[in-house]
Amino acid sequence: MSRVTLLVNGESVTADVEPRTHLADFLREQRLLTGTHLGCEHGVCGACTLLINGEPARSCIALTVACDGSDVRTIEGLDDDPVVVRLRAAFTAEHALQCGYCTPGMLVTARDIAQRLPDADEARIRLELAGNLCRCTGYAGIVRAIRRVLAEGVPATPLLAKSLPALPLTQTVSAPLRVVPTSGTPLQQSVRIALPLARVWDAIQDPHLVAECVPGARLTSVQDSVLRGEIRAALGPIETLFSGEGRFAFDTDAHSAKISGDGRDGRSGTRLSGRAVVRLRALDDSTTGATVTMEYALRGPLAQFARGDVVREFAAVIATTFAGNLERRITGGTIQPVQRLPVGTLLLRALWRRLRALFAPSR
C-alpha cells in the first residue's frame, strides 16, 4: 500500500491505496464521488474526465499514487462553479443531453473550452470535443450549448481562487472522520440490545449464531478462525451470490469482535471485500450498546450500486436487523430468515428520503 494526500474538491484527503488503483476507482469506491463515470476504462470515451491541477484528465487511466499532492476536481466539486452553472443551463436549453452518462465528462471539457478558447468557432469546438464520446445526441445540442455560453462572454474563473485552503498540500490536515481506511468506505451504526453485556458477548463469539442473525448470510463451514460462507442480495430481477471466506478475532478485554473477508459473485464477476468490527459496552445492568463499524470495497459491474445513500441504508438495515435478531435468538425466540438482502427496497427507501428532504418545508 502507498499513502497519498490529495486535495479532492477543496478538501485534504489522506489514504492508503494499492499502487495499481486508478483515480476513478479511488474516487468512486472510497470517496463515493460517483459523478465521475466509467465507460471504456481505456481513456478513449471521456466519461471519466475530471480536472487535475486545473487540467482535464482521464481518471480511468490515471494512477492515484501518481496524483499524490495534486488538486483533483470532480463534477461534484464544480457544482457552484460559475462557468459550469452557465453550461448546465445552456445544456438544458439546447437539449444537449439524453441518457446523461457522458454529461459529467462533457461538462468538464466544455468548461475547459470556455476558459481556454473563448473565441472558438463551431469547427474548433467539435475538434476539442473529439475526446468525449456521446452515443445519444449527435453532438449538435452540445455544440450549440457551448457556443451559447461563449457568445455571452466567459470571464476567466480560476479554480484555485476559492478552493485551496491556506495550507501546503504536503501538510496533513487533522480530519479523522474523513480519512479513508485502506480497506474501503467506513460506515458506522449504533444500536441498543435489551440484554446484559455478558450474555451478548457470549453470543457474539458463536459464528453460527451471528450468521443466522445477518440478513442474506449463510455460513457453510468454520475451521479454527477461518469462515466460509455466502451472502445473497437482490435488486429486482438481478440476484447475486457472493461466495468467499473470512477470518474472525475477538478481544475479550475490549468486548470487540472483528471479521474480515472477500467474496465474488459468480454471475457478474463483481468482487466484494469488507471488514466489520462490533464493539459492545454496558449501558446499564440490562442493556448493551453495540457499535458496528463496516468498511467495504466493491469492484466490478455491480459497483455502480455502491451509492452513498444506498450504502448508508444498507448499514442501518443490517445493523438494526442484526441487533433485533440477536436479541430474539439469545432469549430463545425465533427469527424470520431473510434469504437475500433487499437492495431494491433500500434503493427506493433512499430515494424517498432524499425526495422528502428536498420538498420538506423550511423552518
Secondary structure, DSSP 4 states (H G I P E B T S, - for coil): -EEEEEEETTEEEEEEE-TT-BHHHIIIIIS--TTS--SSSSSSS-TTEEEETTEEEETTSSBGGGGTT-EEE-GGGGTT-HHHHHHHHHHHHTT--SS-SSHHHHHHHHHHHHHH-TT--HHHHHHHGGGS--SSS-SHHHHHHHHHHHHH------THHHHS-SS-TTSPP--TTTPBPTTSEEEEEEEEESS-HHHHHHHHT-HHHHHHHSTTEEEEEEETTEEEEEEEEEETTEEEEEEEEEEEEEETTTTEEEEEEEEEETTT--EEEEEEEEEEEEEETTEEEEEEEEEEEEESGGGGG--HHHHHHHHHHHHHHHHHHHHHHHTT------SSEEHHHHHHHHHHHHHHHHHSPP-
